[in-house]
Structure formats: structure tokens, C-alpha cells
Amino acid sequence: MTCRPITLFTGQWADLPLATLAEMAAGWGYDGMELACWGDHFDPERAASEDGYTRGVHDTLAKHGLSVHAISNHLVGQATCDPIDERHRQILPEQVWGDGRPGGVRHRAADHMRAAAAGAAALGVEVVNGFTGSPLWSAVYPFPPHTADLVDRGLREFADRWNPILDAFGAAGVRFALEVHPTEIAFDSASAGRALEALDGRAEFGFNYDPSHLAYQGADYLGFIHEFGDRLYHAHMKDVWWADSPRRGGVHGGYLPFGHPDRAWDFRSVGRGRLDFDAILRALDRVGYAGPLSIEWEDPGMDREHGAREACQRLRELTFPPAGAAFDEVFSEPGTTAWRAGKARPGYRGSAGTGSPSAGTSAPSPADDSAPAGAPQNSSSPSS
């Protein structure tokens, strides 16, 4: 099995034409793109209705040896369940914002998400990443105190709004991958489980795994992989740093902009934060994730072109094809030199071609371990 492709999420690059960005990304070493549905990168409505549009997108990428593995419609998706206010106007297409009346905005956003499913199918990809927004985000901190019924009603509202959207995804043969993220219906493992339950576990709905949004909250970013392995439809690779000592701006940010020195956490380019990417990649292997590793490049202190190139290189150095067999499986093949060498190992008293030590051979005790007590589990030191 070959390594997963490394792709670039184009959302942070929507100020550049797709043709320009494709040439740059190929030069940085990327295998493909995750196309944002804003800027000129991908228009799902044109893709679903206009002959030749998707062929033009493929041709633009193929000219530089790139492929496309997913599209993303985060901005419009946010408006499907959010309480709508003026903030949404700056992220939504004019045709979705319309007159700004909340009910109409949410209705048009839902239509646009259904078009994204059709556009993805026309492009030949099977995953649309994005956001859902949330009718419950204002109740995340339980004051004024909320009842269990309030949360249940919010989850039912989410399901009522998203089941018709997911029906369109199912008809198109496409899956939706929610990026688990603050302000969404799911922002950690516990809320992700509730979101799946609200939708009765329907297969069209899964997750775009992004560890950077979990770790700084104190959520288990490796545990998320193991809990939802069969629902990981896509993966973002982005790092995050958090402080060891208290800062003026805590986990909620203190209204401070990204990059402010008083923040307790910030996004970082891959390998420059505190995430253990070796452990992440091994966990993704363990649950059978075979999709792309898509770099969502964000780092407030670094030039983005330098960062995009460096992140691709660093991730490629860490990426490896998963094992096809146990490394010592060769010892169990009778007649091989390695098998005979295995039989000659001290303590060998196996049968039927096994290389296992005899029951009377004891394993080294923990005291025999050569690693010094208290040795760190991750040798990489975090940036500050």
C-alpha cells in the first residue's frame, strides 16, 4: 500500500486564482488539492449544471500533476444551523445572504449544501468537508443553567435541518465530513457522539479529522481517531501550540487576535506546535484511514508560502506506507533462513514453525529497561 496523498486545502489561499495556486502547490511538492467552494477555486452550482466546468478544473490541476480528492464548503455550511447575524454576511455568497433575514439565509444555505453534493459528484469526488453551525453554541457554557431538554431540542433542530441535506448527499453518492471545531454542533468527542446519535448514525455523515481543534481544548485528539475511526472521511493536518504557564487570554482567547503574545494557544505550521504527528499517523493507519492528508496551513507568525512548502516536506518525512505484515512474521515461515535463525534464538522451544520462546523463558522485567526513568515519550520539543 502506498502512502496517502498529501494535499493542500485551498481555503486560506482563495485570494489567488486556482491556476496560480496549482502551479505553486506543485512546486512545493503537493500531490493534489482540497478545493474550497469560494474564490474561483470551485463553484458547486456551476459544476452541477454547466457542461465542461469540472473538466476545466481537472485540466487546470492536471497541467501541474495534481489531483483533487475533496471539496470544502465550510462558509455556507456554517449558516445552515447558526443564529444568523451580520457576521455571516462577510463569509456568505451574495445569493445565499440575500436580504439577510435569518430564515431565508438558512434555507438558501441548505440549498447550496445540496448543490455541493451534486457538484462533488460531477467532479468525481466522494467527500464534501465543511461546517454545520450550531443552534447550541451559546449554551456550551452552562450559565444561565440549561436543561438536558434544551440540548436535546438543539440536536433535534440540527437533525431536522441536516437530514434533508444528507438525503441529497446520499442520492449523489457523496459523504459529508464535519470538521469538529468550536462553534459547530460537534466540537469534541462527546459532542461528536451526540451529533451522530441525533442523525441515527446515518452513513452520509462523518468527520473531517483536525487534531488542532481538539488538543488545545484538552480533548483527546488521538482517542478521537480510535473512537470514530469508521467515520473519518477526511483528515486535516495542522499543528497547534499551547502554553505551559497561564496567559492573560485563556482557552477562549480573551478577544485577542491570533498571534497575540497574550494568547494561551495558537495554530502552528506542521511540526512547530505540540501535536505528535507520528502518533496521529500511526493511529490513522490502525483504524484503516486511507484518504488524503490535507494540510490546512495556518500560522500567524510565518510567511505562508514558506510554511506551505515546509509543512509538505515535514509531513512527507513523517508519512510511511502501513505495514503489510508483522515485522517478525517471516520467522514463522518454515524452511527460510530467517525461520531457522529464529529457531536458534535463545529459549526457543516452539512447535509448528513458531518462533515463540518457551513458557519457562521470562521476559525482561521493567527494571531491566534501558530507558532512564521519566524519559519523555515524545522527543520533539514544542515551539513557544
C-alpha positions in Angstrom: 0.0 0.0 0.0 1.4 3.4 -0.9 1.5 6.5 1.3 -1.6 8.6 1.4 -1.5 11.7 -0.9 -0.6 15.0 0.7 -2.9 17.7 -0.4 -3.3 21.4 0.2 -6.6 22.9 1.4 -7.1 26.0 -0.7 -9.4 27.9 1.7 -6.6 30.1 3.1 -5.5 30.8 -0.5 -8.7 32.0 -2.0 -7.2 35.4 -2.8 -5.2 33.6 -5.6 -6.6 32.2 -8.8 -6.7 28.4 -8.8 -4.3 28.2 -11.8 -1.7 30.3 -10.0 -2.1 28.3 -6.7 -1.9 25.0 -8.5 1.5 25.9 -10.1 2.7 27.0 -6.6 1.5 23.9 -4.8 3.1 21.6 -7.4 6.4 23.4 -6.9 6.1 22.9 -3.1 5.7 19.2 -3.5 1.9 18.6 -3.1 0.1 15.7 -4.7 -3.2 17.3 -5.0 -5.8 19.8 -3.7 -8.8 20.0 -1.4 -10.8 22.7 -3.2 -12.6 25.4 -1.3 -16.0 26.5 -2.6 -15.1 30.1 -2.5 -12.8 32.4 -4.5 -12.6 30.9 -8.0 -11.4 27.5 -6.8 -14.7 25.6 -7.1 -18.3 26.6 -7.7 -20.5 23.6 -6.9 -23.6 25.1 -8.6 -21.7 25.6 -11.9 -20.2 22.1 -11.5 -23.7 20.6 -11.2 -25.2 22.4 -14.1 -22.6 23.6 -16.6 -21.1 21.3 -19.2 -17.3 21.3 -19.2 -16.9 23.1 -15.9 -15.5 20.2 -14.0 -13.3 19.1 -16.9 -11.7 22.6 -16.8 -11.0 22.2 -13.1 -9.3 18.8 -13.7 -7.3 20.2 -16.6 -6.1 23.1 -14.5 -4.8 20.7 -11.8 -3.5 18.0 -14.2 -1.4 20.6 -16.0 0.7 20.6 -12.8 0.5 16.9 -12.0 -2.2 17.5 -9.3 -5.4 15.7 -8.5 -8.4 16.6 -6.4 -9.6 14.4 -3.5 -12.3 16.5 -1.8 -14.1 19.8 -1.9 -15.0 22.0 1.2 -17.9 24.2 1.8 -17.3 25.5 5.3 -18.6 29.0 5.0 -22.0 28.3 3.6 -22.4 25.2 5.9 -22.0 27.5 8.9 -25.2 29.3 8.0 -27.4 26.2 8.0 -27.8 26.0 11.8 -26.4 29.2 13.2 -28.5 32.0 14.6 -27.8 34.4 11.7 -26.3 37.9 12.3 -24.2 40.4 10.5 -21.0 38.3 10.9 -22.4 35.8 8.4 -22.7 38.4 5.7 -18.9 38.7 5.3 -18.5 34.9 4.7 -21.5 34.1 2.5 -22.0 34.5 -1.2 -24.5 37.3 -2.1 -27.0 34.8 -3.4 -27.0 33.0 -0.1 -27.1 36.1 2.1 -29.9 37.7 0.0 -31.9 40.1 2.2 -30.3 38.8 5.4 -33.4 37.5 7.0 -32.3 34.5 9.1 -34.9 32.0 7.9 -34.2 32.8 4.2 -30.4 32.7 4.8 -30.6 29.2 6.4 -32.9 27.9 3.6 -30.6 29.2 0.9 -27.6 27.8 2.7 -29.2 24.4 2.8 -29.9 24.5 -0.9 -26.3 25.5 -1.5 -25.1 22.5 0.5 -27.3 20.2 -1.6 -25.7 21.7 -4.7 -22.3 21.0 -3.2 -23.2 17.3 -3.1 -24.2 17.4 -6.7 -21.1 19.4 -7.6 -18.8 17.0 -5.9 -20.4 14.0 -7.7 -19.9 15.9 -11.0 -16.3 16.5 -10.1 -15.8 12.8 -9.3 -15.0 13.2 -5.6 -16.8 11.5 -2.7 -16.3 13.9 0.2 -17.5 17.4 1.0 -15.9 18.8 4.1 -17.5 21.6 6.0 -19.2 23.2 9.0 -22.8 22.9 10.2 -23.0 25.8 12.5 -24.9 25.2 15.7 -28.1 26.3 17.5 -26.4 25.3 20.8 -23.1 27.1 20.8 -24.4 29.8 23.2 -25.2 27.1 25.6 -21.8 25.4 25.6 -21.0 27.1 28.9 -23.9 26.1 31.2 -24.9 29.5 32.5 -27.6 30.5 32.7 -28.1 26.9 33.5 -29.5 24.8 30.8 -31.6 21.7 31.0 -31.0 18.4 29.2 -34.1 19.2 27.2 -32.6 22.3 25.8 -29.6 20.3 24.4 -32.0 17.6 23.1 -34.1 20.3 21.3 -31.0 21.8 19.8 -29.8 18.5 18.5 -33.2 17.7 17.0 -33.1 21.1 15.3 -29.7 20.2 13.8 -31.1 16.8 12.6 -34.2 18.4 11.2 -32.1 20.8 9.2 -29.4 18.3 8.1 -31.4 15.2 7.3 -32.8 16.7 4.1 -29.3 17.9 3.1 -27.9 14.4 3.8 -30.7 12.9 1.7 -29.2 14.8 -1.3 -25.7 13.6 -0.3 -26.9 10.0 -0.3 -28.6 10.4 -3.7 -25.4 11.8 -5.1 -23.2 9.0 -3.6 -21.3 11.6 -1.6 -20.5 11.9 2.1 -20.3 15.0 4.3 -17.4 15.3 6.7 -17.9 17.8 9.5 -14.8 19.5 10.7 -15.1 19.1 14.5 -14.5 22.6 15.7 -15.7 25.2 18.2 -18.9 26.9 17.1 -20.1 23.6 15.4 -22.7 21.1 16.5 -19.7 18.9 17.4 -16.5 20.3 18.9 -15.0 17.4 20.8 -15.6 13.6 21.1 -18.6 13.8 23.5 -20.5 16.3 21.2 -19.4 14.3 18.1 -21.1 11.2 19.6 -24.3 13.2 20.3 -24.4 14.6 16.7 -24.1 11.0 15.3 -26.9 9.9 17.6 -29.1 12.8 16.5 -28.8 11.6 12.9 -29.4 7.9 13.9 -25.9 7.2 12.7 -26.6 7.7 9.0 -23.6 6.8 6.9 -23.6 10.1 4.8 -22.4 12.0 7.9 -18.9 11.6 9.3 -15.9 13.8 10.2 -13.0 15.7 8.8 -10.4 15.0 11.5 -8.4 18.0 12.5 -6.4 17.5 15.7 -5.5 21.1 16.1 -9.1 22.0 17.1 -9.2 19.3 19.8 -5.8 19.4 21.6 -5.8 23.0 22.9 -9.3 22.4 24.5 -7.9 19.4 26.4 -9.8 16.9 24.2 -8.2 13.6 23.4 -7.0 14.1 19.8 -5.7 10.5 19.5 -8.7 9.0 21.3 -11.0 10.7 18.7 -9.3 8.6 15.9 -9.9 5.3 17.8 -13.5 6.2 18.8 -14.6 7.4 15.3 -12.3 5.5 13.0 -15.0 4.3 10.7 -16.4 7.9 10.4 -13.2 9.6 9.5 -13.9 10.6 5.9 -11.1 13.1 5.6 -8.2 14.5 7.6 -6.6 17.9 8.0 -3.0 18.2 9.1 -2.5 21.4 11.2 -0.5 21.9 14.3 -1.3 23.9 17.4 0.8 25.2 20.3 -0.5 25.9 23.8 1.3 27.4 26.8 2.6 25.6 29.8 2.0 28.6 32.1 -1.1 30.8 32.5 -1.6 33.6 30.0 -3.9 36.6 30.1 -6.0 35.1 27.3 -7.2 31.6 28.2 -8.7 28.8 26.2 -11.4 31.1 24.9 -8.9 33.6 23.6 -9.8 36.7 25.6 -11.0 38.6 22.4 -7.3 38.6 21.3 -6.4 38.1 17.6 -4.5 35.0 16.5 -0.8 35.6 17.1 -1.2 37.9 20.1 1.5 37.1 22.7 -1.0 37.0 25.5 -2.9 34.1 24.0 -2.7 30.7 25.7 -2.7 28.8 22.3 -2.2 29.4 18.6 -2.2 27.4 15.4 1.2 26.5 14.0 2.6 25.0 10.9 3.0 21.3 10.9 5.9 20.2 13.2 6.1 23.6 15.0 3.4 23.0 17.6 2.8 20.4 20.3 0.9 17.7 18.4 2.5 14.2 18.0 2.1 13.6 14.3 3.9 10.3 14.3 1.2 9.1 16.8 -1.5 10.6 14.7 -0.4 8.9 11.5 0.0 5.5 13.3 -3.5 5.8 14.7 -4.9 6.7 11.3 -3.2 3.6 10.0 -4.6 1.5 12.8 -8.2 2.4 12.0 -7.7 1.9 8.3 -7.9 5.5 7.1 -6.6 5.6 3.5 -7.7 9.1 2.5 -5.6 12.2 1.8 -3.6 14.1 4.4 -4.7 17.7 3.7 -2.6 20.5 5.0 -4.7 23.4 6.2 -1.9 25.9 6.6 -2.3 28.4 9.4 0.4 30.0 11.4 0.2 33.7 12.4 3.9 34.1 12.7 5.2 32.6 9.5 5.2 33.5 5.8 2.5 31.4 4.2 4.5 30.3 1.1 7.5 29.3 3.2 5.1 27.5 5.6 3.2 25.6 2.9 6.4 24.3 1.4 7.9 23.4 4.8 4.7 21.7 6.0 4.5 19.5 3.0 8.1 18.5 3.4 7.8 17.8 7.1 4.6 15.7 6.7 6.2 13.7 3.8 9.2 12.9 6.0 6.8 11.5 8.7 4.5 9.6 6.3 5.1 6.0 5.5 3.2 3.1 3.9 1.5 1.0 6.7 2.9 -2.4 7.3 1.5 -5.3 5.2 2.5 -7.8 7.9 4.1 -8.1 11.3 7.9 -7.4 11.0 8.7 -10.7 12.6 6.2 -12.7 10.6 9.0 -14.1 8.5 10.2 -16.2 11.4 7.0 -18.3 11.1 7.8 -19.4 7.5 9.3 -22.9 7.7 12.3 -23.5 5.6 13.5 -19.9 5.4 16.9 -18.8 6.6 15.1 -16.3 8.9 13.0 -19.1 10.2 16.0 -21.3 11.0 17.7 -18.3 12.6 14.6 -17.7 14.7 14.7 -21.3 15.9 18.2 -20.8 17.0 17.2 -17.9 19.3 17.9 -18.5 23.0 15.0 -20.0 24.8 13.3 -21.3 21.6 11.1 -24.3 22.2 8.3 -23.6 19.8 6.4 -26.0 17.7 4.6 -25.9 14.3 7.1 -23.5 13.0 6.6 -20.8 15.6 9.4 -18.7 16.9 7.9 -18.1 20.3 10.1 -18.5 23.5 9.2 -21.4 25.8 6.8 -20.8 28.6 9.6 -21.0 31.1 11.6 -18.2 29.5 10.8 -15.0 31.3 10.5 -11.6 29.7 12.8 -8.8 30.9 11.4 -7.0 33.9 10.6 -3.3 33.8 13.7 -2.8 35.9 15.8 -4.2 33.0 14.6 -1.5 30.6 17.5 0.6 29.4 15.4 3.8 29.1 16.0 6.0 32.1 13.1 6.6 34.4 11.0 9.6 33.4 12.2 9.7 29.8 9.9 11.7 27.7 7.5 9.9 25.4 7.8 12.5 22.6 11.3 13.7 21.9 10.1 16.7 19.9 10.2 20.0 21.9 7.3 22.4 21.4 7.8 25.8 19.9 6.8 28.8 22.1 
